[in-house]
Amino acid sequence: MSFGGPDQFSRAFSLAWGSRDVATLAAMFAEDADLLTLTGAWAEGRKAIADVLAGELAGAFARAKLVTGRTKLRELGTGGAVLMQRFVLSGIRHADGSDAGRVGAVLNAVMVAGGGGWEVVSASFTVEG
C-alpha cells in the first residue's frame, strides 16, 4: 500500500500503528526499504519490517498510542521528500508490565514517488532526547 503524498504519511502511519495493522504499516515501505525502530532493531526489506513491527506492537507497544506533534516536510523535487515527525507515545509497558510513562519520539522518513504512489525507502523511529 502506497500513500497519496508525503503530507499523508504521518496520519496513515499513526492510524495503522493505533490499530496494530502491521500489514498496512509494512506496505507503506518499499520492498527493499530499511527501518530503524524505537527499540533499536534494524530491519532490511518489507518482510523484515513487518516481522519486527509485529513483535514490537505485540510486546512493549501493545497498548501504546501515538499523538502527532510537530511536522517538518521537505520536498526534494517532484519525486522525493524527507519527513521529520514528532510523536508522543503513551501506554508503553516495561517487561514487568509497569507503565513506562510518556516518551517523545521522532520518525524520520525518506519517501519516493513511484507508479503506484509514494512509499518510504528509509526511516528511523527513535526516542527523542
C-alpha positions as CSV (number, residue, x, y, z in Angstrom):
1,M,0.0,0.0,0.0
2,S,1.5,3.3,-1.0
3,F,0.0,6.6,0.1
4,G,-1.1,9.5,-1.9
5,G,1.5,12.0,-0.9
6,P,4.2,12.7,1.6
7,D,1.9,15.0,3.6
8,Q,-0.4,12.0,4.1
9,F,2.2,9.6,5.6
10,S,2.2,10.7,9.2
11,R,-1.5,10.3,9.6
12,A,-1.6,7.0,7.7
13,F,1.3,5.7,9.9
14,S,-0.3,6.8,13.2
15,L,-3.7,5.3,12.2
16,A,-2.1,1.9,11.3
17,W,0.0,2.0,14.4
18,G,-3.0,2.7,16.6
19,S,-4.9,-0.2,15.1
20,R,-1.9,-2.5,15.2
21,D,-2.2,-3.0,11.5
22,V,1.3,-4.4,10.7
23,A,0.4,-5.3,7.1
24,T,-0.6,-1.7,6.4
25,L,2.5,-0.3,8.2
26,A,4.8,-2.6,6.2
27,A,3.1,-1.9,2.9
28,M,4.0,1.8,3.3
29,F,7.6,0.8,2.8
30,A,9.4,-0.1,-0.4
31,E,10.2,-3.8,-0.9
32,D,13.9,-3.1,-0.2
33,A,13.3,-0.3,2.5
34,D,15.3,0.0,5.7
35,L,13.8,0.8,9.1
36,L,15.5,1.5,12.5
37,T,12.8,1.0,15.1
38,L,12.1,2.5,18.5
39,T,13.7,-0.5,20.2
40,G,16.9,-0.2,18.1
41,A,16.0,-3.0,15.8
42,W,17.2,-2.6,12.2
43,A,15.0,-4.2,9.6
44,E,16.0,-4.5,5.9
45,G,13.2,-5.2,3.5
46,R,9.4,-5.1,3.8
47,K,9.1,-8.6,5.2
48,A,11.7,-7.9,8.0
49,I,10.0,-4.6,8.7
50,A,6.7,-6.4,9.1
51,D,8.2,-9.1,11.4
52,V,10.0,-6.5,13.6
53,L,6.9,-4.3,13.9
54,A,4.7,-7.3,14.7
55,G,6.9,-8.2,17.6
56,E,7.1,-4.6,18.9
57,L,3.4,-4.0,18.6
58,A,2.6,-7.3,20.4
59,G,5.2,-6.5,23.1
60,A,6.1,-3.2,24.8
61,F,3.9,-1.2,22.4
62,A,0.8,-3.4,22.5
63,R,-1.2,-0.6,24.2
64,A,0.9,2.4,23.1
65,K,-0.8,5.4,21.5
66,L,0.8,7.9,19.2
67,V,-0.1,11.6,19.4
68,T,1.2,13.6,16.5
69,G,3.4,16.6,17.2
70,R,5.4,19.0,15.0
71,T,5.9,18.0,11.4
72,K,8.6,19.2,9.1
73,L,8.3,18.1,5.4
74,R,10.9,18.9,2.8
75,E,10.1,18.0,-0.8
76,L,13.0,17.1,-2.9
77,G,11.9,17.9,-6.4
78,T,8.8,16.2,-7.7
79,G,9.7,12.6,-6.8
80,G,11.2,12.7,-3.3
81,A,10.6,14.0,0.2
82,V,12.1,13.9,3.7
83,L,9.8,14.0,6.7
84,M,10.6,14.6,10.4
85,Q,7.5,13.8,12.5
86,R,7.4,14.2,16.3
87,F,5.2,11.9,18.3
88,V,4.4,11.5,21.9
89,L,3.9,7.8,22.9
90,S,1.9,6.8,25.9
91,G,0.8,3.3,27.1
92,I,4.3,1.8,26.8
93,R,4.9,-1.1,29.2
94,H,8.1,-2.4,30.7
95,A,8.8,-6.1,30.7
96,D,7.3,-6.4,34.2
97,G,4.1,-4.8,33.0
98,S,4.6,-1.4,34.7
99,D,3.8,1.8,32.8
100,A,6.9,3.4,31.2
101,G,5.3,6.8,31.1
102,R,5.2,9.2,28.1
103,V,8.0,9.2,25.6
104,G,8.9,11.7,22.9
105,A,9.9,10.1,19.6
106,V,10.8,11.3,16.1
107,L,10.1,9.5,12.9
108,N,12.4,10.5,10.1
109,A,11.4,9.1,6.7
110,V,12.7,9.4,3.2
111,M,10.0,8.9,0.6
112,V,9.9,8.5,-3.1
113,A,7.1,8.6,-5.7
114,G,6.5,5.5,-7.8
115,G,4.0,4.3,-10.3
116,G,1.5,3.3,-7.5
117,G,2.0,6.3,-5.3
118,W,4.5,7.2,-2.6
119,E,6.5,4.8,-0.4
120,V,9.2,5.0,2.3
121,V,12.6,3.8,1.3
122,S,14.4,4.5,4.6
123,A,13.1,5.5,8.1
124,S,14.4,5.9,11.6
125,F,11.9,5.9,14.5
126,T,13.9,7.0,17.5
127,V,13.3,8.2,21.1
128,E,13.8,11.9,21.4
129,G,16.3,13.3,23.8
